[in-house]
Amino acid sequence: VATTNGTLVIDGVTLSINRTIKVGRHPFGVLLDSEERRLFVANVESNDVTVIDLDKFGIIATVPVGERPYAMALAGSGDIYVTNQYDSTVSVINGQDYQVKKVIPVGQYPEGIATDSAGKRVWVANWFDNSVSVIDIDQLKVGPREDLLYLGSRKNKALEIVELEFIKNINTFGSPFKGPADAPVVIAVFDDFE
């Protein structure tokens, strides 16, 4: 449990406090690794993440990140993604050496963060501009990827992601288009496609 003075270790049976581990100023976000051996604590006032060894209850590292770290997610690569509210970025911490490997610009005032079930994408909810940034963990940048098609349904309140595999490029010169030809997404209509 994160408190203003540190992180409390609480006995799950008796609910008594076993110990307090001193971390950075104003700890807020906590993240447990998949093996339940490390705990990551985002400290919003000291702008860092404390890494705690849960076997020894000691601090492994304190990692400086962006301004006002808030929430964290663990990707399939083992890297830790941290939302930095005040500078509208996500810091990517290497899960092995605890160094920041990349700082990725996202929308304004990022708060919520989650990974997909495959651990290949990180989704960031940006509070002030009402947007969601999607980070591709292979490219370490905000998408979209050229091989992904995002299909949203307001009616079903769902988002489908289709991974495209291009077999053959088709010359669409002279084809009738729906919408402007220079639009980010163009649909070409063919009636004689073989």
N, C-alpha and C positions, 0 to 999 in steps of 0.2 A: 504494500500500500504506500503510495507516495504522499508525503506530508510536507509542510513548509520547512521542516528540519532535516529531512532525510527520507529513506525508504524503510518502512517497518517490515520485519519478518514476523508473520503471525502464524501460530500453531493452528492448523486447520481443524483440530479436534476440540481443543480447549478454548480456542479463540483468544489466547493470551499472547502478548507481544514477547517474542523470543529475543529480539535484538533490533537495533536501529543502525542502518548503514548510512553514513554521511555522504550525500551526493551534492550536486550543484544547487544553485539558488532556484527556489520555487519549482520543484519537480512536478511534472504533470503527466505526460504520456509515459506508459510502460508497455514493454513488449517482451514476451518470453520466447526464446528460440525454440525450434522444433524438437530439440532434445531435452528441453527443460533444464538446461545447465547454465544458461546465461540469461540475465535480465538486463534490458536496455531501458534507461530512464532519460526522458527528454526534460531538460531543465530550462524553463522558459526565460528566466531572468539572467542566467549566466551564459546563455547561448551555447550550450554544449549537451552532449549525450554521455551519461555515465554507463559503463559496461561493468556488470557485477557478476562474479563467479559464484554460482549458487552452491557449489560443493564446499568452498572455503569461506563463503560470505565475505569476500574481499573484492576490492575494485581492481579490475583488469586494466581499464583505460578510461580516460576522459577525452572525448573527441569534440573539438570545436566545430560547430556547424554554423548555419545562417542565423539571422536574427529572429528570435522568438520561436524556437523549435516547439512543436505542439504534439503531433501524433506520428506514429511510426508503423511500418509494415515490413514484413520479411518476405523477400522474393525467393523463387526457386533456386536462384544462383547462390543463396546464402547471404546476399547483400542486404543491408538495412536501409530503407528509404524513409527520410525524415522530412516532414513538412515544416517550412520556415515561414511563419505567417507574415512578418513585417517586410521581408525582402522578396516575397512571392516566388520562392524557389523550393526545390526538393534537393536535399543533400543525399548522396549515395555513399554509404559507408561500407567499405570492404569488410565482409564478415570474418576474415582471417587475420588481417593485420590492423584493423580498426583505423584505417586512414580514409579520409574522404577522397574518393576516386573521381567524383564528378558532382557538379552543382548544375541542376537543370531548371531553367526558367519555366514557370507554369502560370496559371491565372492568378488573379489578385486575391490575397489573403487565404492561402490554402490551409485547410483544416483536416477534413476527413481523408483517410488514405486506406487502400486495400489492394490486395493482389488477386488476380484471377486464380481459378482452381489449378491451372497448369503452371502457375508461377512465371508466366511469360510477360504479363503486362501489369502495370501498377496504375490504379485509378485514383485520381486526386480530385476532391471536391473543393472548388474555389469559391469561398463564401461571398466576397464582395462583388464579383462579376457574374455570379450565378452560372458558373460553367464547370465542366469536368475535363481535366487533362488526362490523356492516356499516354503513359510512358512505356515504350518498348524496351524491355530490359536487355535485349541483344544489342540494340543500337544506342541505348542510354540517351534517348531523346524523346520528346513528345511527338506522337504520330501525326498524321496517319502514315501507315506504311503503304507502299504501292500495291502490296499483294493482299490487303485486307479490305473488305467491303463492310461498312457498318449500315445496318438496316434498322431503323427505329420505328416503333409502332406506338402512337399515342393511345389508340384504342385499347391495346393489350398491355400498355405500359411496360414494354419490353424492348431490349436492344439485342439484335442478333449480330454476330461477327462471323463473316464468311471468309475463309482463307482461300484466295484465288490461285489457281495454277494455270498459267497461260501456256496453251499448247501451240497456238498459231496466231501470229499477228495478222490482222485483216486490214487492208487498205480501205479506209472509209471515205476517201476523197470522192466527192460528188453524191454521197448518200444523203437522204433527207434526215435532218436532225430535229429533235424535239428540244427547243430552247436554243439559246445563243451558242454558236460554235466555239466561243472562247470561254465558256463556263467551266468551273472546276470539275463538274460531272456532266457528261454528255451521253445521251442515249441515241444510238443510231438505229434506224428501223430498216430491216431487210425483209423482203418478201420472197427472195429467191435464194436464201442461204442454204448451202449444201454441207 
